[in-house]
């Protein structure tokens, strides 16, 4: 019976924040909305990007910043992209090696002091040059007057290779999505220096992305896909029991292939930093929050472009608002939200205060991009 439904092939990476896509399949929300999702676990963001661009994948659990990088043609052939919705907020982390922590580098301020007092060059990893983790890592370092392009060496490492790379001493720290920060703490080789929600509270995490051509040619299927994922995110956040069930599903060999006790704690907002400090984070990884997580705010897409400009990934200011209007599929999202009873905000831009106290509201993106003392413009 389901074989006759339109099939959407979706790539994902082995990260906790793929949960709403996974549960949309596992709980049959895709079938309820008249589509069939087929998930494909990918090994790197570059491979996922290329498969999405070639049509081998129809859509993807994607780094928000990566989609805008493709839109701007940074390091690849330019291709018009579409953000259907935000899949998650928060839930990433900057992890430093235990060796660094033993030297006193347990947070951003202490890291900067440790670097100034020593001669050794440190290497930090992010997951993709234009992606969320690179931009959040750079922002965090620069907030403590560490130039991420001159004072340290940065490398690109797939998320699943972060912990092995840290263990082998190939890197001194990394910024990546969960559960890899938790895994480094559990294994006793890393400490959590900052959560991404400390860097930017309620920052956009992964996006549900596709090409503009696919979105334009398959609007009904995309609308159904958004609706299915909204219902899955709503289900995950309905109770801690649901989150624990989701962790068990994610732990399976088809998804993250890890023990559930590595995935569950930070999915529940239960943090340990590896130095004896534990806390319950009310602002941890989120998938729905009455739709506040999922709306494709234009200012979210614009922020990534300002950071691409800040760090010299693009040499000129793009038409920030116009590009975001083309990429973020606001009307398609609104129609899907109506199907699911999801509240939709009226504003297309939102205010955010980041770790350095600077407010981002999307009103003057070119001025914002030019305002930072540490940059590579």
Secondary structure, DSSP 4 states (H G I P E B T S, - for coil): -GGGSEEEEEEE-SSGGGHHHHHHHHTTHHHHTTEEEEEEE-S-HHHHHHHHHHTSSSEEEEEHHHHHHHHHTSSS----EEEEEE--BS-EEEEEEHHHHHTT--SHHHHHHHHHH--PPPEEEES-TTSHHHHHHHHHHHHTT--TTTTSEEEE--GGGHHHHHHTTS-SEEEEETTHHHHHHHTTSEEEEEEHHHHBTT-B-EEEEEEHHHHHH-HHHHHHHHHHHHHHHHHHTT-HHHHHHHHHHHTSTTTT-S-HHHHHHHHTTEEE-SSS-EEE-TTS-BS-TTTTTT---HHHHHHHHHHHHHTTSSSS---HHHHHHHHB-HHHHHHHHHHHT----S-S---EEBTTS-EE-SS-HHHHHH--SS---
